[in-house]
């Protein structure tokens, strides 16, 4: 019964919200159940895809008034969070999976962002820049992260 009520609320909400918001709310509600059933959560990857498509839509709609929209997709970066979360096995897997065989630095990601925001990138809009040491070029996904 509670599931039917939740679905009804989501259907009604769908009349007033965009589809991404409804999907996000749905996932938020059902994610604990998915985890209990052993299903792999998809929120992280889906949120990244949403940012990429939002960027492209912004570029299409705002370009005529001189606004450029681009996004940077960083790969693994040596941050305090990465050091705390990535085990030695995960770090080794990233090193092996990336052509440059190393984590990026915060400065390298900042420089990519500064470039896209600069006049040197004045004719670039709607683009996705993977500042990831070549990780995207080799296919995203590490077996070490699927455990």
LUMKOLKE-130899 format. One record per atom (N, C-alpha, C, O): x negated, y, z; residue in three letters. Coordinates in steps of 0.001 Angstrom, whole numbers, padded with zeros to 6 digits, always signed. Layout:
N
XYZALA
...
//
This chain:
147
-000817-001197+000000UNK
+000000+000000+000000UNK
-000865+001267+000000UNK
-000606+002205-000753UNK
-001890+001280+000851UNK
-002745+002470+000915UNK
-003439+002706-000418UNK
-003634+003854-000819UNK
-003816+001626-001115UNK
-004444+001762-002422UNK
-003496+002423-003415UNK
-003916+003257-004217UNK
-002221+002054-003363UNK
-001232+002652-004269UNK
-001073+004140-003977UNK
-000930+004940-004901UNK
-001097+004512-002714UNK
-000976+005924-002331UNK
-002184+006706-002849UNK
-002036+007806-003380UNK
-003380+006132-002691UNK
-004593+006796-003167UNK
-004534+006994-004677UNK
-004851+008075-005173UNK
-004131+005955-005415UNK
-004026+006058-006865UNK
-003008+007127-007248UNK
-003253+007906-008169UNK
-001876+007177-006562UNK
-000858+008188-006846UNK
-001405+009593-006598UNK
-001174+010501-007397UNK
-002122+009771-005502UNK
-002716+011078-005206UNK
-003699+011469-006307UNK
-003722+012619-006746UNK
-004509+010511-006750UNK
-005482+010805-007807UNK
-004791+011151-009121UNK
-005254+012030-009848UNK
-003693+010472-009432UNK
-002952+010801-010658UNK
-002380+012212-010589UNK
-002442+012962-011563UNK
-001828+012567-009442UNK
-001290+013923-009270UNK
-002423+014944-009329UNK
-002293+015991-009963UNK
-003538+014630-008661UNK
-004682+015537-008677UNK
-005185+015738-010095UNK
-005643+016825-010447UNK
-005101+014699-010904UNK
-005562+014781-012286UNK
-004827+015832-013091UNK
-005365+016347-014070UNK
-003606+016159-012695UNK
-002845+017189-013403UNK
-003406+018571-013123UNK
-003170+019504-013891UNK
-004146+018712-012030UNK
-004624+020023-011617UNK
-006137+020172-011660UNK
-006658+021278-011513UNK
-006841+019073-011860UNK
-008297+019111-011877UNK
-008816+018521-013176UNK
-008103+017804-013879UNK
-010056+018828-013481UNK
-010660+018253-014681UNK
-010988+016785-014423UNK
-011043+016341-013277UNK
-011203+016050-015490UNK
-011403+014606-015382UNK
-012665+014233-014613UNK
-012678+013210-013929UNK
-013727+015034-014704UNK
-014946+014711-013968UNK
-014694+014791-012470UNK
-015166+013944-011712UNK
-013947+015811-012040UNK
-013632+015949-010618UNK
-012811+014765-010136UNK
-013075+014219-009065UNK
-011821+014367-010918UNK
-010993+013220-010537UNK
-011847+011958-010449UNK
-011708+011173-009511UNK
-012726+011768-011425UNK
-013594+010592-011395UNK
-014531+010630-010191UNK
-014787+009601-009566UNK
-015044+011820-009868UNK
-015932+011946-008717UNK
-015187+011610-007426UNK
-015708+010884-006579UNK
-013978+012132-007276UNK
-013185+011843-006079UNK
-012881+010347-006008UNK
-012980+009737-004943UNK
-012515+009768-007134UNK
-012226+008337-007167UNK
-013430+007531-006723UNK
-013316+006617-005906UNK
-014582+007877-007268UNK
-015791+007156-006926UNK
-016125+007326-005448UNK
-016557+006378-004792UNK
-015930+008517-004933UNK
-016208+008779-003525UNK
-015318+007921-002631UNK
-015766+007409-001605UNK
-014071+007771-003023UNK
-013140+006971-002228UNK
-013479+005485-002327UNK
-013469+004775-001321UNK
-013774+005023-003521UNK
-013964+003589-003727UNK
-015401+003123-003557UNK
-015648+001917-003537UNK
-016360+004042-003433UNK
-017759+003646-003312UNK
-018024+002747-002110UNK
-018745+001758-002248UNK
-017469+003052-000928UNK
-017707+002134+000200UNK
-017201+000711-000088UNK
-017843-000268+000293UNK
-016061+000607-000753UNK
-015530-000710-001103UNK
-016450-001390-002106UNK
-016728-002584-001996UNK
-016923-000618-003091UNK
-017831-001176-004096UNK
-019098-001710-003430UNK
-019589-002782-003785UNK
-019620-000962-002470UNK
-020843-001395-001791UNK
-020601-002676-001001UNK
-021444-003573-000992UNK
-019445-002760-000336UNK
-019120-003973+000413UNK
-019035-005181-000504UNK
-019397-006290-000109UNK
-018560-004975-001726UNK
-018432-006070-002679UNK
-019748-006364-003397UNK
-019830-007296-004197UNK
-020774-005568-003108UNK
-022077-005796-003714UNK
-022243-005164-005085UNK
-023210-005472-005782UNK
-021332-004291-005494UNK
-021454-003630-006793UNK
-022466-002514-006704UNK
-022606-001865-005667UNK
-023174-002293-007801UNK
-024201-001267-007854UNK
-023550+000105-007994UNK
-022808+000329-008951UNK
-023805+001030-007069UNK
-023200+002368-007187UNK
-023716+003108-008429UNK
-024894+003029-008775UNK
-022818+003811-009071UNK
-023155+004482-010327UNK
-023142+006002-010215UNK
-023344+006700-011208UNK
-022908+006509-009025UNK
-022750+007955-008874UNK
-023983+008737-009305UNK
-023851+009782-009943UNK
-025169+008261-008974UNK
-026383+009010-009265UNK
-026550+009213-010770UNK
-026702+010346-011227UNK
-026525+008150-011526UNK
-026692+008241-012974UNK
-025580+009027-013644UNK
-025821+009779-014588UNK
-024356+008850-013151UNK
-023225+009558-013724UNK
-023352+011057-013484UNK
-023027+011854-014365UNK
-023817+011445-012317UNK
-023968+012875-012039UNK
-025020+013486-012951UNK
-024877+014630-013382UNK
-026075+012735-013250UNK
-027114+013247-014153UNK
-026562+013412-015563UNK
-026849+014406-016230UNK
-025771+012446-016020UNK
-025155+012550-017346UNK
-024210+013743-017411UNK
-024139+014430-018430UNK
-023489+013989-016326UNK
-022569+015134-016299UNK
-023335+016448-016421UNK
-022892+017358-017122UNK
-024478+016556-015747UNK
-025285+017777-015839UNK
-025778+017982-017271UNK
-025758+019103-017779UNK
-026216+016914-017917UNK
-026707+017022-019289UNK
-025595+017502-020224UNK
-025815+018400-021037UNK
-024427+016920-020114UNK
-023335+017323-021010UNK
-022783+018703-020660UNK
-022362+019442-021550UNK
-022781+019057-019380UNK
-022396+020411-018992UNK
-023363+021424-019601UNK
-022939+022476-020080UNK
-024646+021116-019583UNK
-025654+021994-020178UNK
-025398+022200-021660UNK
-025447+023327-022151UNK
-025127+021125-022370UNK
-024862+021224-023813UNK
-023597+022036-024086UNK
-023557+022824-025031UNK
-022574+021848-023268UNK
-021330+022602-023446UNK
-021556+024087-023156UNK
-021057+024950-023879UNK
-022304+024375-022105UNK
-022620+025775-021799UNK
-023378+026416-022948UNK
-023100+027558-023313UNK
-024326+025699-023517UNK
-025105+026238-024638UNK
-024186+026546-025814UNK
-024324+027587-026455UNK
-023259+025654-026095UNK
-022339+025843-027225UNK
-021412+027030-027004UNK
-021118+027772-027941UNK
-020956+027211-025791UNK
-019970+028257-025523UNK
-020574+029610-025173UNK
-019943+030642-025403UNK
-021774+029623-024627UNK
-022349+030882-024142UNK
-023424+031457-025056UNK
-023862+032592-024871UNK
-023848+030670-026042UNK
-024893+031141-026944UNK
-024530+032407-027675UNK
-025382+033269-027888UNK
-023284+032533-028059UNK
-022876+033712-028837UNK
-022964+035008-028046UNK
-022942+036094-028624UNK
-023065+034898-026721UNK
-023248+036127-025924UNK
-024677+036207-025372UNK
-024958+036957-024437UNK
-025566+035417-025973UNK
-026988+035529-025649UNK
-027456+034733-024446UNK
-028576+034922-023971UNK
-026608+033845-023951UNK
-027009+033038-022799UNK
-027458+031670-023285UNK
-026730+030978-023996UNK
-028673+031289-022891UNK
-029200+029969-023235UNK
-029017+029037-022050UNK
-029086+029467-020898UNK
-028784+027764-022331UNK
-028631+026766-021271UNK
-029447+025543-021638UNK
-029257+024959-022705UNK
-030342+025160-020770UNK
-031178+023977-020952UNK
-031295+023288-019601UNK
-031032+023898-018564UNK
-031684+022035-019611UNK
-031915+021382-018320UNK
-033215+020604-018347UNK
-033661+020125-019390UNK
-033801+020495-017183UNK
-035028+019738-017002UNK
-034673+018487-016210UNK
-034033+018560-015161UNK
-035097+017345-016727UNK
-034888+016066-016049UNK
-036236+015569-015547UNK
-036992+014948-016293UNK
-036530+015840-014295UNK
-037835+015420-013783UNK
-037875+013921-013528UNK
-036878+013305-013152UNK
-039033+013364-013740UNK
-039267+011977-013350UNK
-039689+011963-011895UNK
-039411+012911-011160UNK
-040350+010914-011474UNK
-040801+010873-010088UNK
-041838+011970-009830UNK
-042793+012139-010586UNK
-041621+012694-008756UNK
-042475+013829-008400UNK
-042970+013625-006969UNK
-042208+013211-006095UNK
-044237+013914-006738UNK
-044793+013811-005390UNK
-044224+014918-004513UNK
-044730+016040-004489UNK
-043176+014578-003806UNK
-042561+015495-002847UNK
-042531+014793-001489UNK
-042805+013596-001398UNK
-042201+015533-000448UNK
-042076+014925+000878UNK
-040994+013848+000867UNK
-041145+012799+001494UNK
-039898+014117+000146UNK
-038817+013137+000079UNK
-039270+011866-000631UNK
-038991+010763-000159UNK
-039959+012004-001751UNK
-040434+010821-002477UNK
-041399+010005-001624UNK
-041348+008775-001619UNK
-042272+010692-000909UNK
-043216+009981-000051UNK
-042496+009234+001057UNK
-042937+008161+001470UNK
-041387+009792+001545UNK
-040629+009154+002620UNK
-039761+008004+002115UNK
-039532+007038+002842UNK
-039281+008099+000885UNK
-038296+007145+000377UNK
-038912+006049-000485UNK
-038465+004904-000428UNK
-039910+006370-001268UNK
-040489+005395-002191UNK
-041526+004521-001482UNK
-042547+005004-000993UNK
-041235+003250-001446UNK
-042165+002293-000851UNK
-043402+002166-001745UNK
-043372+002605-002895UNK
-044463+001588-001248UNK
-045638+001361-002104UNK
-045290+000532-003355UNK
-045866+000747-004422UNK
-044354-000407-003220UNK
-043947-001220-004376UNK
-043250-000367-005433UNK
-043492-000526-006630UNK
-042391+000530-004985UNK
-041681+001406-005930UNK
-042662+002376-006585UNK
-042587+002611-007791UNK
-043567+002929-005811UNK
-044570+003842-006384UNK
-045420+003115-007426UNK
-045703+003666-008490UNK
-045821+001896-007129UNK
-046625+001120-008081UNK
-045814+000827-009346UNK
-046349+000872-010454UNK
-044526+000529-009178UNK
-043682+000242-010341UNK
-043552+001476-011226UNK
-043605+001368-012451UNK
-043381+002651-010616UNK
-043329+003887-011405UNK
-044639+004102-012162UNK
-044636+004413-013353UNK
-045746+003934-011463UNK
-047052+004121-012107UNK
-047190+003204-013319UNK
-047672+003623-014371UNK
-046766+001956-013164UNK
-046874+000995-014264UNK
-045915+001303-015405UNK
-046208+000994-016560UNK
-044776+001907-015094UNK
-043737+002145-016107UNK
-043961+003421-016918UNK
-043383+003572-017995UNK
-044786+004336-016420UNK
-044971+005620-017089UNK
-046276+005659-017867UNK
-047319+005259-017351UNK
-046226+006139-019106UNK
-047456+006249-019890UNK
-048549+007077-019212UNK
-049731+006780-019381UNK
-048180+008105-018449UNK
-049207+008918-017782UNK
-049649+008311-016456UNK
-050569+008835-015827UNK
-049031+007239-016018UNK
-049426+006465-014835UNK
-049608+007280-013562UNK
-050528+007025-012785UNK
-048741+008250-013348UNK
-048822+009025-012109UNK
-047516+009757-011866UNK
-046720+009959-012783UNK
-047312+010144-010644UNK
-046186+011007-010300UNK
-046511+012425-010768UNK
-047676+012813-010857UNK
-045473+013180-011059UNK
-045664+014582-011397UNK
-045837+015408-010138UNK
-045703+014913-009019UNK
-046136+016675-010347UNK
-046242+017593-009216UNK
-045081+018578-009264UNK
-044467+018791-010309UNK
-044799+019165-008121UNK
-043749+020184-008078UNK
-044092+021333-009021UNK
-043210+021898-009668UNK
-045359+021672-009096UNK
-045797+022766-009978UNK
-045508+022440-011447UNK
-045091+023320-012199UNK
-045721+021198-011859UNK
-045459+020827-013251UNK
-043982+020963-013599UNK
-043636+021387-014701UNK
-043123+020606-012670UNK
-041680+020754-012910UNK
-041324+022242-012956UNK
-040547+022669-013810UNK
-041883+023014-012056UNK
-041630+024461-012040UNK
-042102+025112-013335UNK
-041434+026007-013851UNK
-043225+024685-013859UNK
-043732+025261-015109UNK
-042820+024937-016291UNK
-042643+025766-017184UNK
-042248+023750-016299UNK
-041285+023402-017360UNK
-040061+024308-017277UNK
-039566+024785-018299UNK
-039578+024542-016067UNK
-038417+025415-015870UNK
-038756+026846-016271UNK
-037972+027507-016953UNK
-039922+027322-015848UNK
-040331+028688-016202UNK
-040461+028853-017715UNK
-040091+029894-018258UNK
-040980+027840-018394UNK
-041068+027912-019849UNK
-039677+028069-020459UNK
-039461+028954-021286UNK
-038745+027226-020061UNK
-037394+027295-020644UNK
-036696+028615-020326UNK
-035839+029063-021088UNK
-037055+029231-019215UNK
-036447+030513-018848UNK
-037155+031697-019508UNK
-036668+032826-019441UNK
-038291+031448-020138UNK
-039073+032539-020706UNK
-038645+032882-022131UNK
-037882+032155-022768UNK
-039162+034014-022608UNK
-038900+034433-023987UNK
-039574+033491-024992UNK
-039148+033415-026145UNK
-040610+032782-024574UNK
-041254+031816-025478UNK
-040286+030715-025886UNK
-040481+030059-026910UNK
-039252+030513-025093UNK
-038230+029511-025409UNK
-036947+030196-025885UNK
-035853+029649-025749UNK
-037095+031384-026440UNK
-035940+032195-026831UNK
-035017+031582-027870UNK
-033873+032016-028001UNK
-035483+030583-028612UNK
-034661+029942-029643UNK
-034308+028508-029236UNK
-033914+027693-030071UNK
-034455+028218-027956UNK
-034157+026879-027445UNK
-032935+026960-026547UNK
-032920+027711-025572UNK
-031913+026187-026880UNK
-030722+026108-026036UNK
-030052+024758-026241UNK
-030148+024159-027313UNK
-029382+024295-025215UNK
-028680+023023-025277UNK
-029594+021817-025239UNK
-029207+020729-025666UNK
-030801+021998-024732UNK
-031778+020920-024773UNK
-032029+020307-023401UNK
-031829+020935-022361UNK
-032469+019071-023442UNK
-032821+018322-022237UNK
-034317+018045-022310UNK
-034787+017351-023212UNK
-035054+018589-021359UNK
-036501+018393-021324UNK
-036829+017380-020233UNK
-036640+017649-019046UNK
-037316+016228-020641UNK
-037719+015201-019687UNK
-039163+015465-019283UNK
-040093+015159-020029UNK
-039341+016031-018103UNK
-040680+016269-017552UNK
-040959+015094-016621UNK
-040830+015193-015401UNK
-041349+013966-017244UNK
-041342+012713-016493UNK
-042520+011793-016766UNK
-042441+010598-016483UNK
-043595+012315-017301UNK
-044762+011486-017558UNK
-044541+010403-018599UNK
-045314+009448-018683UNK
-043486+010549-019395UNK
-043176+009570-020424UNK
-042239+008466-019976UNK
-041996+007523-020728UNK
-041706+008563-018763UNK
-040836+007522-018219UNK
-039609+007292-019104UNK
-039243+006148-019373UNK
-038977+008367-019552UNK
-037787+008241-020397UNK
-038115+007560-021722UNK
-037295+006814-022256UNK
-039295+007810-022248UNK
-039690+007231-023534UNK
-039851+005715-023460UNK
-039756+005030-024479UNK
-040094+005189-022262UNK
-040301+003749-022133UNK
-039041+003023-021709UNK
-039048+001798-021591UNK
-037953+003754-021476UNK
-036702+003121-021053UNK
-036533+003275-019555UNK
-037375+002835-018771UNK
-035446+003898-019172UNK
-035218+004187-017752UNK
-034831+002915-017016UNK
-034071+002092-017526UNK
-035349+002769-015841UNK
-034966+001660-014989UNK
-036172+000890-014485UNK
-037059+000525-015256UNK
-036193+000654-013215UNK
-037264-000109-012599UNK
-036666-001314-011870UNK
-035760-001151-011052UNK
-037151-002497-012152UNK
-036672-003665-011409UNK
-036838-003481-009896UNK
-036014-003970-009123UNK
-037895-002781-009468UNK
-038146-002583-008040UNK
-037039-001779-007357UNK
-036862-001876-006142UNK
-036291-000984-008135UNK
-035212-000182-007557UNK
-033888-000936-007528UNK
-032926-000441-006940UNK
-033807-002098-008131UNK
-032558-002845-008209UNK
-032424-003885-007107UNK
-031535-004735-007153UNK
-033296-003819-006130UNK
-033273-004836-005082UNK
-032276-004486-004017UNK
-032118-005231-003050UNK
//
